Amino acid sequence: NAGVTQTPKFQVLKTGQSMTLQCAQDMNHNSMYWYRQDPGMGLRLIYYSASEGTTDKGEVPNGYNVSRLNKREFSLRLESAAPSQTSVYFCASSGARTLTLSYNEQFFGPGTRLTVL
Amino acid sequence: AQSVSQHNHHVILSEAASLELGCNYSYGGTVNLFWYVQYPGQHLQLLLKYFSGDPLVKGIKGFEAEFIKSKFSFNLRKPSVQWSDTAEYFCAAFTLNNNDMRFGAGTRLTVKP
């Protein structure tokens, strides 16, 4: 099992350009997440998808869109990149939501380091 | 919305010293609690987790954490740190009600050989 994979690993954009970050998981997880990591701020949730076909905003959704293409894949799109979006982006997935909360450990991908000039 | 606070931004210890990293969360309902570690240049890995039951949980590499509900705390401990423990440590809390996962700002641990 590859776990959670992300592409690309690095990207440099100019202000106003668009791009899509790809994420895929092979653990048959229902939930998937996109975070950004900035120095001194930890990880902040951008969007999540609790199950195939649903997406919801997290703590910092402005400037981003997401698509849950199927159960495996969850992409993050920047329509018009801004320097404030320079960050490291992590995708994560977790298992089924249950009343016992026992499947909510998140598994993380290796991250995408994005620089917007 | 809930929040997670980590008290120390940067901790510097010598090898064999004991470690305690503080973590407090704000949500009053049922939460899952986690500690993740991020070694330099790597992605986050789970150290340990608390869902229910024994409030003292043991994780990998000799780490443990204690859930104290009355204090809304989940502090991470290790009796004797090693140089290889140099990393950034993140506390996180998950609430099922709104599928909300919040991370603390992280604590950078530097262990001097």
Boltz contact constraints between the chains, C-beta under 6 A:
constraints:
  - contact:
      token1: [A, 40]
      token2: [B, 105]
      max_distance: 6.0
  - contact:
      token1: [A, 41]
      token2: [B, 105]
      max_distance: 6.0
  - contact:
      token1: [A, 42]
      token2: [B, 90]
      max_distance: 6.0
  - contact:
      token1: [A, 42]
      token2: [B, 103]
      max_distance: 6.0
  - contact:
      token1: [A, 42]
      token2: [B, 104]
      max_distance: 6.0
  - contact:
      token1: [A, 42]
      token2: [B, 105]
      max_distance: 6.0
  - contact:
      token1: [A, 42]
      token2: [B, 106]
      max_distance: 6.0
  - contact:
      token1: [A, 43]
      token2: [B, 103]
      max_distance: 6.0
  - contact:
      token1: [A, 50]
      token2: [B, 99]
      max_distance: 6.0
  - contact:
      token1: [A, 101]
      token2: [B, 32]
      max_distance: 6.0
  - contact:
      token1: [A, 101]
      token2: [B, 51]
      max_distance: 6.0
  - contact:
      token1: [A, 101]
      token2: [B, 96]
      max_distance: 6.0
  - contact:
      token1: [A, 102]
      token2: [B, 51]
      max_distance: 6.0
  - contact:
      token1: [A, 104]
      token2: [B, 32]
      max_distance: 6.0
  - contact:
      token1: [A, 104]
      token2: [B, 94]
      max_distance: 6.0
  - contact:
      token1: [A, 105]
      token2: [B, 49]
      max_distance: 6.0
  - contact:
      token1: [A, 108]
      token2: [B, 43]
      max_distance: 6.0
  - contact:
      token1: [A, 108]
      token2: [B, 44]
      max_distance: 6.0
  - contact:
      token1: [A, 110]
      token2: [B, 43]
      max_distance: 6.0
  - contact:
      token1: [A, 111]
      token2: [B, 43]
      max_distance: 6.0
